[in-house]
Amino acid sequence: MISKLRTEKLLKLNNNWKFENLIALLFMIFGILGWQFNYALGAIPTILLSVLLMIIYDDFKYAIPAILVLLFSYGTGFEISVFPFEIVIPVAIFVIFVIVFTVIHFKKENLKHIRFCIGMAILSIAFIIPIFWCKLIDETNMVFYVMYFSWLMYTLLYLLLCFNLNKKSFKMLVFSLSHLSLLITIELVISVVKLKIQNPDQNILSFWYYIGWGLCNEAGIMLCFIMPFIFYELIKSDTLCLSLISIFKIGISLIGIVLTGSRGTLLFGGLEIVALVILLFVFKFPLKKEKLSFLSFIFFIGLTGIITLTKGELFTDIFNNIFEMDLDSNGRDLLWKLGFEAYRDSGHYFFGSGIVSEIREKEVFNGVQNTFIVYHNTFIEVLISAGVSGLVGISYHLFEKYKMLFKKDNIFKFTFLIGYIFVDLYGLIDNTYGMYYYMVPLVMVLAIFRLSDNYELYDKINNDLF
C-alpha cells in the first residue's frame, strides 16, 4: 500500500511545474559541467536522466532539455580533420533510444498534428539537389557533404518531435530555454574572464572568441531567441518570488548580451528588450505594478553599477561599437558579392550553386582550417545554396511560422512575435537559418507551438512538489 502511494505520488510529479522547472535547471547544471570540464561529464548524466524520466513518465518532453544540453555544452570547438567521438557516441546512443521510444509510442492520430513544415520540406529538397554539381569537395573535406542534408535533418527532427510531444510539453520548453540563457551567459562570462586575464589592457567589447559550440555572436543570437520566453515566464508568474526569478534571468541575459561584444546582438537584442518592456506596459497580468517596479529597479541598479565601475566608458564603447563605424557591413558586402558571383557562375539558377559554393582557409578556435563560406544573410544564403526554389521554400516557411502565432491569444502572440521579428531581422546580417544551434531550438518551438491555445505555466493543479 505504501509502495503504491509512493508510486502515485511520483507519477503526479509529471506536469507539476515546480518539478519540471527543477529538472530543467538540473539539466543545465549538467551542461555547465560538460562545457567547463569535459563534454562526457555533462552528456552522460544528461542522457541517463532523460532516458530514466522518459521511461518512468512515458513522456517525451524530458528529451527537450537533454537535446539542448547536448547541443550547447560542447566547449572545445570542432575540427573537420578529427572525428568527434566524444560527441558522436553519446549522441548516437541517445538518438537510438529516441527512435525506439518513437516506434513503441507511435500513434496514427499524431499524424494529424504534423503541420507547418511544407516550407521546410521544400528547403530539404532544394538544398540536396545541388550536391549533384558540387565540384569543390575533395577527399580531405568529405564532411561538407553532410551540409547538403542539413534541412532534411531539421525537417526529420521536426517530424520526430511532432510524433512524440503533447500539449503539456510547453512548460518544459519554456523552463528549459529560460535556464539555457543562464548556461550560455555563464559560458560567455567564463570565456571573457579568461581572455581578460590573458589580455588585461584589452577592452572586453573587442574580444572575438569561440565558446566551443559556436562564436560569441552566435551565443548572442541565441540569447535574443530565448529572451521572449523569459519575458513570457515573467508575465505568467503569479507570485513575487517567481517574478523576481524571471527578472534575475533577464538581468543575467543582459550581461551575456553585452559580453558578446557583437554589434548585431547589442543592436537587435537591445531593441528586442525595449519592445518587450513596452509590451509589459500594454497588457494586463498578475502583479503588473510589482513586476514593472522590480524590473525598473534592476535596470537602474545595473546602469548605476556599470556607470560607476566603468566611469561611463562601457556605454560609450557600446555606442561607438554600433554607430561609430557608420553601421558598415564589416565585410559582409564582399561576402554577398562573392556569393552572387558563385550563384551566377554555377548556371543553376533554380536550384542554386549549393551550400558549399566556396571553400577557403579561415582562422578558427585552434588555428587555420578549411571551411565553407556562410554569407551572413538568410535570403542571400538560401538563394546561393538552393536558388529560386530555396527562396520559395524559406518564404513559405516564414509564412507558416508567423501564421501559427496569429491563432494565439494576444499576450502569447505579441511576446513571441517580437522575438521572431528581431531574430529574423538579425538573420539579415548574421547566420541564423540553416545553422544547427538556431534550427534545433526553432523546430522544438514550432513543434510545440502548433499544438494548443492553452499555454499556462503555473497551473494550480497538483501544485505540491512532494
WOHU-V290402 format. One record per residue. N is the residue number from 1. RES is the residue in one letter. SS is DSSP state (H for helix, E for strand, L for the rest). PHI is phi as a letter, one per 40 degrees, with the letter a starting at -180 (* if undefined). Layout:
n->N res->RES ss->SS phi->PHI
n->N res->RES ss->SS phi->PHI
This chain:
n->1 res->M ss->L phi->*
n->2 res->I ss->H phi->c
n->3 res->S ss->H phi->c
n->4 res->K ss->H phi->c
n->5 res->L ss->H phi->c
n->6 res->R ss->H phi->c
n->7 res->T ss->H phi->c
n->8 res->E ss->H phi->c
n->9 res->K ss->H phi->c
n->10 res->L ss->H phi->c
n->11 res->L ss->H phi->c
n->12 res->K ss->H phi->c
n->13 res->L ss->L phi->c
n->14 res->N ss->L phi->c
n->15 res->N ss->L phi->g
n->16 res->N ss->L phi->c
n->17 res->W ss->H phi->c
n->18 res->K ss->H phi->c
n->19 res->F ss->H phi->c
n->20 res->E ss->H phi->c
n->21 res->N ss->H phi->c
n->22 res->L ss->H phi->c
n->23 res->I ss->H phi->c
n->24 res->A ss->H phi->c
n->25 res->L ss->H phi->c
n->26 res->L ss->H phi->c
n->27 res->F ss->H phi->d
n->28 res->M ss->H phi->c
n->29 res->I ss->H phi->c
n->30 res->F ss->H phi->d
n->31 res->G ss->H phi->c
n->32 res->I ss->H phi->c
n->33 res->L ss->H phi->c
n->34 res->G ss->H phi->c
n->35 res->W ss->H phi->c
n->36 res->Q ss->H phi->c
n->37 res->F ss->L phi->b
n->38 res->N ss->L phi->a
n->39 res->Y ss->H phi->d
n->40 res->A ss->H phi->c
n->41 res->L ss->H phi->c
n->42 res->G ss->H phi->c
n->43 res->A ss->H phi->c
n->44 res->I ss->H phi->c
n->45 res->P ss->H phi->c
n->46 res->T ss->H phi->c
n->47 res->I ss->H phi->c
n->48 res->L ss->H phi->c
n->49 res->L ss->H phi->c
n->50 res->S ss->H phi->c
n->51 res->V ss->H phi->c
n->52 res->L ss->H phi->c
n->53 res->L ss->H phi->c
n->54 res->M ss->H phi->c
n->55 res->I ss->H phi->c
n->56 res->I ss->H phi->c
n->57 res->Y ss->H phi->c
n->58 res->D ss->L phi->f
n->59 res->D ss->L phi->b
n->60 res->F ss->L phi->c
n->61 res->K ss->L phi->c
n->62 res->Y ss->H phi->c
n->63 res->A ss->H phi->c
n->64 res->I ss->H phi->c
n->65 res->P ss->H phi->c
n->66 res->A ss->H phi->c
n->67 res->I ss->H phi->c
n->68 res->L ss->H phi->c
n->69 res->V ss->H phi->c
n->70 res->L ss->H phi->c
n->71 res->L ss->H phi->c
n->72 res->F ss->H phi->b
n->73 res->S ss->L phi->b
n->74 res->Y ss->L phi->c
n->75 res->G ss->L phi->b
n->76 res->T ss->L phi->b
n->77 res->G ss->L phi->g
n->78 res->F ss->L phi->b
n->79 res->E ss->L phi->b
n->80 res->I ss->L phi->c
n->81 res->S ss->L phi->c
n->82 res->V ss->L phi->b
n->83 res->F ss->L phi->c
n->84 res->P ss->L phi->c
n->85 res->F ss->H phi->d
n->86 res->E ss->H phi->c
n->87 res->I ss->H phi->c
n->88 res->V ss->H phi->c
n->89 res->I ss->H phi->c
n->90 res->P ss->H phi->c
n->91 res->V ss->H phi->c
n->92 res->A ss->H phi->c
n->93 res->I ss->H phi->c
n->94 res->F ss->H phi->c
n->95 res->V ss->H phi->c
n->96 res->I ss->H phi->c
n->97 res->F ss->H phi->c
n->98 res->V ss->H phi->c
n->99 res->I ss->H phi->c
n->100 res->V ss->H phi->c
n->101 res->F ss->H phi->d
n->102 res->T ss->H phi->c
n->103 res->V ss->H phi->c
n->104 res->I ss->H phi->c
n->105 res->H ss->H phi->b
n->106 res->F ss->L phi->c
n->107 res->K ss->L phi->b
n->108 res->K ss->H phi->d
n->109 res->E ss->H phi->c
n->110 res->N ss->H phi->c
n->111 res->L ss->H phi->c
n->112 res->K ss->H phi->c
n->113 res->H ss->H phi->c
n->114 res->I ss->L phi->c
n->115 res->R ss->L phi->b
n->116 res->F ss->L phi->g
n->117 res->C ss->L phi->b
n->118 res->I ss->H phi->c
n->119 res->G ss->H phi->d
n->120 res->M ss->H phi->c
n->121 res->A ss->H phi->c
n->122 res->I ss->H phi->c
n->123 res->L ss->H phi->c
n->124 res->S ss->H phi->d
n->125 res->I ss->H phi->c
n->126 res->A ss->H phi->c
n->127 res->F ss->H phi->c
n->128 res->I ss->H phi->c
n->129 res->I ss->H phi->d
n->130 res->P ss->H phi->c
n->131 res->I ss->H phi->c
n->132 res->F ss->H phi->c
n->133 res->W ss->H phi->b
n->134 res->C ss->L phi->c
n->135 res->K ss->L phi->b
n->136 res->L ss->L phi->c
n->137 res->I ss->L phi->c
n->138 res->D ss->L phi->b
n->139 res->E ss->H phi->c
n->140 res->T ss->H phi->c
n->141 res->N ss->H phi->b
n->142 res->M ss->H phi->d
n->143 res->V ss->H phi->c
n->144 res->F ss->H phi->c
n->145 res->Y ss->H phi->c
n->146 res->V ss->H phi->d
n->147 res->M ss->H phi->c
n->148 res->Y ss->H phi->c
n->149 res->F ss->H phi->b
n->150 res->S ss->H phi->c
n->151 res->W ss->H phi->c
n->152 res->L ss->H phi->c
n->153 res->M ss->H phi->c
n->154 res->Y ss->H phi->c
n->155 res->T ss->H phi->c
n->156 res->L ss->H phi->c
n->157 res->L ss->H phi->c
n->158 res->Y ss->H phi->d
n->159 res->L ss->H phi->c
n->160 res->L ss->H phi->d
n->161 res->L ss->H phi->c
n->162 res->C ss->H phi->c
n->163 res->F ss->H phi->c
n->164 res->N ss->H phi->b
n->165 res->L ss->L phi->c
n->166 res->N ss->L phi->b
n->167 res->K ss->H phi->c
n->168 res->K ss->H phi->c
n->169 res->S ss->H phi->c
n->170 res->F ss->H phi->c
n->171 res->K ss->H phi->d
n->172 res->M ss->H phi->c
n->173 res->L ss->H phi->c
n->174 res->V ss->H phi->c
n->175 res->F ss->H phi->c
n->176 res->S ss->H phi->c
n->177 res->L ss->H phi->c
n->178 res->S ss->H phi->c
n->179 res->H ss->H phi->c
n->180 res->L ss->H phi->c
n->181 res->S ss->H phi->c
n->182 res->L ss->H phi->c
n->183 res->L ss->H phi->d
n->184 res->I ss->H phi->c
n->185 res->T ss->H phi->c
n->186 res->I ss->H phi->c
n->187 res->E ss->H phi->c
n->188 res->L ss->H phi->c
n->189 res->V ss->H phi->c
n->190 res->I ss->H phi->c
n->191 res->S ss->H phi->c
n->192 res->V ss->H phi->c
n->193 res->V ss->H phi->c
n->194 res->K ss->H phi->c
n->195 res->L ss->H phi->c
n->196 res->K ss->H phi->c
n->197 res->I ss->H phi->c
n->198 res->Q ss->H phi->c
n->199 res->N ss->L phi->b
n->200 res->P ss->L phi->c
n->201 res->D ss->L phi->c
n->202 res->Q ss->L phi->c
n->203 res->N ss->L phi->c
n->204 res->I ss->H phi->c
n->205 res->L ss->H phi->c
n->206 res->S ss->H phi->c
n->207 res->F ss->L phi->c
n->208 res->W ss->L phi->b
n->209 res->Y ss->L phi->a
n->210 res->Y ss->E phi->c
n->211 res->I ss->L phi->b
n->212 res->G ss->L phi->g
n->213 res->W ss->L phi->c
n->214 res->G ss->L phi->a
n->215 res->L ss->E phi->c
n->216 res->C ss->H phi->c
n->217 res->N ss->H phi->c
n->218 res->E ss->H phi->c
n->219 res->A ss->H phi->c
n->220 res->G ss->H phi->c
n->221 res->I ss->H phi->d
n->222 res->M ss->H phi->c
n->223 res->L ss->H phi->c
n->224 res->C ss->H phi->c
n->225 res->F ss->H phi->c
n->226 res->I ss->H phi->c
n->227 res->M ss->H phi->d
n->228 res->P ss->H phi->c
n->229 res->F ss->H phi->c
n->230 res->I ss->H phi->c
n->231 res->F ss->H phi->c
n->232 res->Y ss->H phi->c
n->233 res->E ss->H phi->c
n->234 res->L ss->H phi->c
n->235 res->I ss->H phi->c
n->236 res->K ss->H phi->c
n->237 res->S ss->L phi->c
n->238 res->D ss->L phi->b
n->239 res->T ss->L phi->b
n->240 res->L ss->H phi->c
n->241 res->C ss->H phi->c
n->242 res->L ss->H phi->c
n->243 res->S ss->H phi->c
n->244 res->L ss->H phi->c
n->245 res->I ss->H phi->c
n->246 res->S ss->H phi->c
n->247 res->I ss->H phi->c
n->248 res->F ss->H phi->d
n->249 res->K ss->H phi->c
n->250 res->I ss->H phi->c
n->251 res->G ss->H phi->c
n->252 res->I ss->H phi->c
n->253 res->S ss->H phi->c
n->254 res->L ss->H phi->c
n->255 res->I ss->H phi->d
n->256 res->G ss->H phi->c
n->257 res->I ss->H phi->c
n->258 res->V ss->H phi->c
n->259 res->L ss->H phi->c
n->260 res->T ss->H phi->c
n->261 res->G ss->L phi->g
n->262 res->S ss->L phi->c
n->263 res->R ss->H phi->c
n->264 res->G ss->H phi->c
n->265 res->T ss->H phi->c
n->266 res->L ss->H phi->c
n->267 res->L ss->H phi->c
n->268 res->F ss->H phi->c
n->269 res->G ss->H phi->c
n->270 res->G ss->H phi->c
n->271 res->L ss->H phi->c
n->272 res->E ss->H phi->c
n->273 res->I ss->H phi->c
n->274 res->V ss->H phi->d
n->275 res->A ss->H phi->c
n->276 res->L ss->H phi->c
n->277 res->V ss->H phi->c
n->278 res->I ss->H phi->d
n->279 res->L ss->H phi->c
n->280 res->L ss->H phi->c
n->281 res->F ss->H phi->c
n->282 res->V ss->H phi->c
n->283 res->F ss->L phi->c
n->284 res->K ss->L phi->c
n->285 res->F ss->L phi->a
n->286 res->P ss->L phi->d
n->287 res->L ss->L phi->f
n->288 res->K ss->H phi->d
n->289 res->K ss->H phi->c
n->290 res->E ss->H phi->c
n->291 res->K ss->H phi->c
n->292 res->L ss->H phi->c
n->293 res->S ss->H phi->c
n->294 res->F ss->H phi->c
n->295 res->L ss->H phi->c
n->296 res->S ss->H phi->c
n->297 res->F ss->H phi->c
n->298 res->I ss->H phi->c
n->299 res->F ss->H phi->c
n->300 res->F ss->H phi->c
n->301 res->I ss->H phi->c
n->302 res->G ss->H phi->c
n->303 res->L ss->H phi->c
n->304 res->T ss->H phi->c
n->305 res->G ss->H phi->c
n->306 res->I ss->H phi->c
n->307 res->I ss->H phi->c
n->308 res->T ss->H phi->c
n->309 res->L ss->H phi->c
n->310 res->T ss->H phi->b
n->311 res->K ss->L phi->f
n->312 res->G ss->L phi->g
n->313 res->E ss->H phi->c
n->314 res->L ss->H phi->c
n->315 res->F ss->H phi->c
n->316 res->T ss->H phi->c
n->317 res->D ss->H phi->c
n->318 res->I ss->H phi->c
n->319 res->F ss->H phi->c
n->320 res->N ss->H phi->c
n->321 res->N ss->H phi->c
n->322 res->I ss->H phi->c
n->323 res->F ss->H phi->b
n->324 res->E ss->H phi->c
n->325 res->M ss->L phi->c
n->326 res->D ss->L phi->f
n->327 res->L ss->L phi->f
n->328 res->D ss->L phi->c
n->329 res->S ss->L phi->c
n->330 res->N ss->L phi->f
n->331 res->G ss->L phi->g
n->332 res->R ss->H phi->c
n->333 res->D ss->H phi->c
n->334 res->L ss->H phi->c
n->335 res->L ss->H phi->d
n->336 res->W ss->H phi->c
n->337 res->K ss->H phi->c
n->338 res->L ss->H phi->c
n->339 res->G ss->H phi->c
n->340 res->F ss->H phi->c
n->341 res->E ss->H phi->c
n->342 res->A ss->H phi->c
n->343 res->Y ss->H phi->c
n->344 res->R ss->H phi->c
n->345 res->D ss->H phi->c
n->346 res->S ss->H phi->c
n->347 res->G ss->L phi->g
n->348 res->H ss->L phi->b
n->349 res->Y ss->L phi->c
n->350 res->F ss->L phi->c
n->351 res->F ss->L phi->b
n->352 res->G ss->L phi->g
n->353 res->S ss->L phi->c
n->354 res->G ss->L phi->h
n->355 res->I ss->L phi->c
n->356 res->V ss->L phi->b
n->357 res->S ss->L phi->c
n->358 res->E ss->L phi->a
n->359 res->I ss->E phi->b
n->360 res->R ss->E phi->a
n->361 res->E ss->E phi->c
n->362 res->K ss->E phi->a
n->363 res->E ss->E phi->c
n->364 res->V ss->E phi->b
n->365 res->F ss->L phi->c
n->366 res->N ss->L phi->b
n->367 res->G ss->E phi->h
n->368 res->V ss->E phi->b
n->369 res->Q ss->E phi->a
n->370 res->N ss->E phi->c
n->371 res->T ss->E phi->a
n->372 res->F ss->E phi->c
n->373 res->I ss->L phi->c
n->374 res->V ss->L phi->b
n->375 res->Y ss->L phi->c
n->376 res->H ss->L phi->f
n->377 res->N ss->L phi->a
n->378 res->T ss->H phi->d
n->379 res->F ss->H phi->c
n->380 res->I ss->H phi->c
n->381 res->E ss->H phi->d
n->382 res->V ss->H phi->c
n->383 res->L ss->H phi->c
n->384 res->I ss->H phi->c
n->385 res->S ss->H phi->c
n->386 res->A ss->H phi->b
n->387 res->G ss->H phi->g
n->388 res->V ss->H phi->c
n->389 res->S ss->H phi->c
n->390 res->G ss->H phi->c
n->391 res->L ss->H phi->c
n->392 res->V ss->H phi->c
n->393 res->G ss->H phi->c
n->394 res->I ss->H phi->c
n->395 res->S ss->H phi->c
n->396 res->Y ss->H phi->c
n->397 res->H ss->H phi->c
n->398 res->L ss->H phi->c
n->399 res->F ss->H phi->d
n->400 res->E ss->H phi->c
n->401 res->K ss->H phi->c
n->402 res->Y ss->H phi->c
n->403 res->K ss->H phi->d
n->404 res->M ss->H phi->d
n->405 res->L ss->H phi->c
n->406 res->F ss->L phi->c
n->407 res->K ss->L phi->c
n->408 res->K ss->L phi->c
n->409 res->D ss->L phi->c
n->410 res->N ss->H phi->c
n->411 res->I ss->H phi->c
n->412 res->F ss->H phi->c
n->413 res->K ss->H phi->d
n->414 res->F ss->H phi->c
n->415 res->T ss->H phi->c
n->416 res->F ss->H phi->c
n->417 res->L ss->H phi->c
n->418 res->I ss->H phi->d
n->419 res->G ss->H phi->c
n->420 res->Y ss->H phi->d
n->421 res->I ss->H phi->c
n->422 res->F ss->H phi->c
n->423 res->V ss->H phi->c
n->424 res->D ss->H phi->c
n->425 res->L ss->H phi->c
n->426 res->Y ss->H phi->d
n->427 res->G ss->L phi->c
n->428 res->L ss->L phi->c
n->429 res->I ss->L phi->b
n->430 res->D ss->L phi->a
n->431 res->N ss->L phi->c
n->432 res->T ss->L phi->b
n->433 res->Y ss->L phi->c
n->434 res->G ss->L phi->g
n->435 res->M ss->L phi->c
n->436 res->Y ss->H phi->d
n->437 res->Y ss->H phi->c
n->438 res->Y ss->H phi->c
n->439 res->M ss->H phi->c
n->440 res->V ss->H phi->c
n->441 res->P ss->H phi->c
n->442 res->L ss->H phi->c
n->443 res->V ss->H phi->c
n->444 res->M ss->H phi->c
n->445 res->V ss->H phi->c
n->446 res->L ss->H phi->c
n->447 res->A ss->H phi->c
n->448 res->I ss->H phi->c
n->449 res->F ss->H phi->c
n->450 res->R ss->L phi->c
n->451 res->L ss->L phi->c
n->452 res->S ss->L phi->a
n->453 res->D ss->L phi->b
n->454 res->N ss->L phi->b
n->455 res->Y ss->L phi->b
n->456 res->E ss->L phi->c
n->457 res->L ss->L phi->b
n->458 res->Y ss->L phi->b
n->459 res->D ss->L phi->c
n->460 res->K ss->L phi->c
n->461 res->I ss->L phi->c
n->462 res->N ss->L phi->f
n->463 res->N ss->L phi->c
n->464 res->D ss->L phi->c
n->465 res->L ss->L phi->c
n->466 res->F ss->L phi->b
